[in-house]
């Protein structure tokens, strides 16, 4: 899979800090902008985010290209409604056998053989139906959920924080978790303070909110180290 941060609000932390100042400053925007530095912006953001006033970071948005991801990932991704999506059309792009192979299957010779047999048989059936004159938009009902797709997604910083809370978690589906981790790495490079404490919910809470659903492999100390080093 490929994850690429395409574009984002220029100077996102300064933009959000100036927005935060609007709520309490008596000075006009242009005057405040002239005196704003990145150091001041980050100090302001740490303070307001620490108070829980995260609405100000909605003024920064980030656009990503996600390529060669599965329809399984797509279904979970679009549950995040405060976002904009453009997705590769399944009607006009007629690839129906190029699928994402899960690592656990790729590492298992017998399992991989079974998967390849399924793909080969499924591809043949689809082609047979096309040869019978069945429209592709009907035939594509047979396409597996693992079929690859490409997505452009835009989220504001507040929604990204929520997205990372859920999808960087060890319980998240593996493919979306890998994508979320990479998205977080890339936004941290351009807005390190906004995403300073980003990651699974347990980082901010100090405990796992999943309760009995918590994986046995979860270790809060290791998780904090992983995301602090991104």
N, C-alpha and C positions, 0 to 999 in steps of 0.2 A: 504494500500500500504506500501511497505518497501523501504527505501532509505538508502544505505550504501556506504560510501567512502571506496573502497577496497584497493587502493594503490595510491601513488603520488610520484612525483620526490622527492628524499631525500633532505632535507634542501632546500625547494623550493625558499625561499627568498634569501638565500645566493647564490644559483645557478644563480638566475636572476640578483642579484646585481653584481656578478662577470662578467656576460655577459655584463651588462651595462658598467662596467669599461673598457671592451675591446675596446670600441669605442674611448676612450680618454686617456687611460693610456699607458705609454711607457714601463711598466714593464710586464714581462711574467706572465702567468696565475698562475704557481705554487708559485711564489713569492707573488703575490697578495692574493692567497688563504690562505697562512700561516698567513697573517695579518688580514684577514677578520673575523669579529665577527658578531653575529646576530644584535647587536646594529648598527654597521656600515652599514650592509646590508640594514636594514630598513630605515636608514637615506638616503642612496643612492636611494632606491626605491621611497621614498616619493618625492624626488627631481625630478627624471626622469619621474615618472608617472605624477607629477604635470606639467611638461613641455609638456606632451602629448606623450612622447616617450615610448609608451606601447608595442612596438615590443619585448622588452627585456623579458617580462613576458611570451612570447610564449615558453620559454625554460622550463617552469614548466607545467607538465600535471597531470591530475587527472582522476582516473577511478572509476566509480560508478556502483553498481548493483541496478537496479530499478525493483522491483518485484510486482506482482499483480496490474499492471497498465493496462489501457485499450488500445485497438487499436486506439481509438480516440487520446489518448495522443501520441502514437507512431507516428501517421501521422504528428502531429505538431512538435514533437521532431526532426524527421529526416530532417526537413527543415533547420536545422542548419548544414550546409554542412561541416564546418571545424571541423569534429569530426569523431570518429570511432564507429561503432555500430555492435553488435552481438545480434540478436533478436530470441527469441523462435520460432521455426519453426511451422507454421500452418499446414504443410502437415504431419509432423511426430508426432505431439502431437494432439491427436484427441479430446481434450476437446472442447465442443462447447456450453456449457450452463452455465459455471461459469463466471458471468459478474460483472463488477464494478457497484455498485448501487450509483447513485448521492445522496448526502445528502438531497436535497430538495424532492426527491422521497422517501427516507428512512423515512423522518419525516412526510410524508403524507400517512395516512393509505389507502385511496382509490387509490392513485397513485401507492403505493407499491403493492397493490393487482393486479392492471392492469398489472404491470411489471411482476409479478410472473406468471400471466395467459399467458402472451406473451411468456415467457421463456419456460413454460411447453408445450405450443402448438408448439413452434418452435422446441424444443427438440424432440417431438414426430414425427414431419414431417421429420426431419433429420434422425431419426432412421428408419422410414418407407422407405425412399429412400435408405438407406444403405442396408436394408433387401431386396430391389429390385435388389441389385447388382450394384448400382450406386457407382463409386469410391469416396472415401472420398474427394479427391482433387476437385471434382466437387460439392459434397454435401456441402462442407464448404463455398460455396458461400452464403449460407443461414445464416451463423453465424452472430450475431449482432456485431456492432462496439464496444459495451461495453465489449466484451469478454476479459478476463484477459490474459496478456502476461508478459514475463520477458525480460529485456534488460540490456546489459552491454554497457556502453557508456564511451568514453574517450575524453576529451577536454583539450586543453591547457588553461592557465589562461586568455589569452586575449579573446578567444572565450567564455569562461565562463562569463566574464564581459558583453559581448554582450548578451549572453543568459539570464543573470539576468536582464539586462536592459529591455528586452522584456517580459520575462515570470514571473517576480516578480510583474509586473504591475497589478493593480486592474482590468484591462480590459482583462487580459489573461484568457484562459479557466481554470476553477477552479482546475481541477485535476493537470494540468501541473504547475499551480501557487503553489500549495501545495508542489509538488515535488521540484520545483526550490527553494522555501524558505528553504526547508530542506537541499538541496544540499549546499546552501549558508552558512547555519549554520555550516555545517561540514567542509567546506573548510576554513572558518574563523578561526577555531580552529588551523589549521596547517599553515596558511599563512595570519595572520590578517592584515598585512599592504598591501599586494597585493589586498585584498578584502575589504579594509578599507571603501571605498566609493561605494561598490557594492550594487546593488539593482535596482529598476525601474529607468528609465531614468530621472524622475523628481528630484531625489536626486542630481544628478550631475548638471543638468540644472537649477534647482531652479524654474522650472515651468513645467506644464504638456504639453508635445508635442502632445498630442492627440487632443487638441483643443476642438471642439464641441463634440467630442466623449468621453470626460472625464466623468467618472461616478459621479453622484451626491454625492456619499459617499466618494469621494476622499478628503483627508485633508493632505496637504503637511507636516505640522508640525507633525501630527500623524504618517505619513509614515516614516519620518526621525527618529522619536523616535523608531519606531518598528525595523528598520534595524540597527540602531546604537547600540541597546541593544542585538543584536544577538551574 
